[in-house]
Amino acid sequence: MERYYQPEIECASREQILAWQNERLVKQVQYVYDNVPYYRKKMEEKGVTPADVQSVADLHKLPFLTKADLRDAYPYGLCAVPVSEAVRIQSTSGTTGRRVVAFYTQHDLDLWEDCCARAIMAAGGTKDDVVHVSYGYGLFTGGAGLHGGSHKVGSLTLPMSSGNTDRQIQFMCDLGSTILCCTPSYAAYLSESINERGLKDQIHLKAGIFGAEAWTEEMRRDIEKGLGIKAYDIYGLTEISGPGVSFECSAQTGMHINEDHFIAEIIDPVTEEVLPEGEKGELVFTCITKEAFPLLRYRTRDICVLKREKCSCGRTHVKMSKPMGRSDDMLIIKGVNVFPSQIETILLNKGYAANYQLIVDRVNNSDTLEVQVEMTPEMFSDSVSEVTAKEKELVNAMKAMLGIYAKVRLVAPKSIARSEGKAVRVIDKRKLY
Amino acid sequence: MTINQISVFIENKPGKLAEFTDILSKNNIDMRAMSIAETPDFGVLRIIVNDSYNAACVIREAGYVFSITPVLAVAIPDEPGSLGKILNIMGQGDVNLEYLYAFTAPKKDWAYMVFRVQDNEKAIDVLSKNGVKLLNQADLDQLFD
């Protein structure tokens, strides 16, 4: 039986959804124009006034926002409310070490948690469930989002956060966790650990909600089999709110976008033209209910397809495919955003030439990052301990900037493959898309 | 009283060392002594050659990362206990040893060691005072005449 958190919204008619979008968009554009000077300036430069946007059909007239705007406007430039009205900050890694910070009013948190509650109920969650949240808590939106959603559903919420696998499994067995929320790679790791210890018959999981990184159908099957559950995908980004921007239902054929809060468009990433329905392109979101951080036409850089066909679950909101790639060079490794330019910055800061290559792979369903660095006379010494100390220094600097461990491999000068004279910076062996 | 050691970065992969030694042989460079310190990813090859200036030019030309380090070469009697004697002298003289390796020359009754220490001046002082025979580049060349 399909369960809904807000059936009157989730299964509303298309006309109703469009009516909400039209009304909220018009109000929101005026609100942003009045309260975010940064965006007002962009509108003025484009010669657009709030009066030009009378419905969703006029959305294309508005200027885009990109990660570069978030960097320029850092930290408060895109915040539409005074600090006194905002109650929360969440953050995600950004380019060249500057983080993206997003703000929330209490109302924003409420709506975000509603979105996550919809995802939990779409995965079969009720107030009788024990929701085991193994997303990281803290600045990362994963923990906070699913935690809040679980409260809204009325489930018993286990705020485990990430790491300490022994304790995760112990609690799972002892407290009878029924819904697991974490990254797909951590779910795969937990599944392996549980089966290695022969504890599969002592866990009571029935479903999992996994997001924040790309995963394949094959990985889904592995996790479903390993844990004896149904695995649901969830999508989101800090800039727009966090997890729950869209989520999978029982059909498992794409993620329903919460269109009462976010208007989705697909554009050609090069020409920036809006593409007709069903075409593959870059996903763009416009937040129509947010107060503190109301981004309009934010370019996600995720490449995907929107599908409006009728869904067997009864929901009427548009479905997006799993992201099929990126329109920039961002990598998502262990759920963390990594830009090659960040690694370049570290190397240059340490006085090395930026001759490097990133090798991303997935070993036992867990991402690995290896940074190959071409040896230079500055790094070299006849003493191995001195060379390894410099190597360690690089590993620590990367851990500090990226938040994840990267293996550094020192390679011979000029050994990194170059195509047409340009070094190939990233080799992603994961084949996720 | 030091001799020049050339240290070269070599990737820890099949065939890499052979590539390097081929370059030396093509350029008629003779190795007097060698050792390798290895990690899972790379090795540091340390060599002492007949003509270190020429070797350095050839190695640079071939695109290797390398460095030249002055090290100490010592002749010791080829009999049990003689290395220990020298190590004790260094220990008592508070000379810290980074690494060492041995090599042979066509001279009966003598063995040869290369010492890499933190402070060459201090080590030379301590060893000379205790009558240990240090070799310079000319001494080394004579051994192989």
Chai-1 contact restraints between the chains, C-beta under 6 A:
chainA,res_idxA,chainB,res_idxB,connection_type,confidence,min_distance_angstrom,max_distance_angstrom,comment,restraint_id
A,M375,B,F9,contact,1.0,0.0,6.0,A-B,restraint_1
A,M375,B,V65,contact,1.0,0.0,6.0,A-B,restraint_2
A,P377,B,V65,contact,1.0,0.0,6.0,A-B,restraint_3
A,F380,B,F9,contact,1.0,0.0,6.0,A-B,restraint_4
A,F380,B,V65,contact,1.0,0.0,6.0,A-B,restraint_5
A,F380,B,S67,contact,1.0,0.0,6.0,A-B,restraint_6
A,D382,B,S7,contact,1.0,0.0,6.0,A-B,restraint_7
A,D382,B,S67,contact,1.0,0.0,6.0,A-B,restraint_8
A,D382,B,T69,contact,1.0,0.0,6.0,A-B,restraint_9
A,S383,B,E98,contact,1.0,0.0,6.0,A-B,restraint_10
A,V384,B,A37,contact,1.0,0.0,6.0,A-B,restraint_11
A,V384,B,V44,contact,1.0,0.0,6.0,A-B,restraint_12
A,R409,B,D41,contact,1.0,0.0,6.0,A-B,restraint_13
A,L410,B,F42,contact,1.0,0.0,6.0,A-B,restraint_14
A,A412,B,E11,contact,1.0,0.0,6.0,A-B,restraint_15
A,P413,B,G63,contact,1.0,0.0,6.0,A-B,restraint_16
A,P413,B,V65,contact,1.0,0.0,6.0,A-B,restraint_17
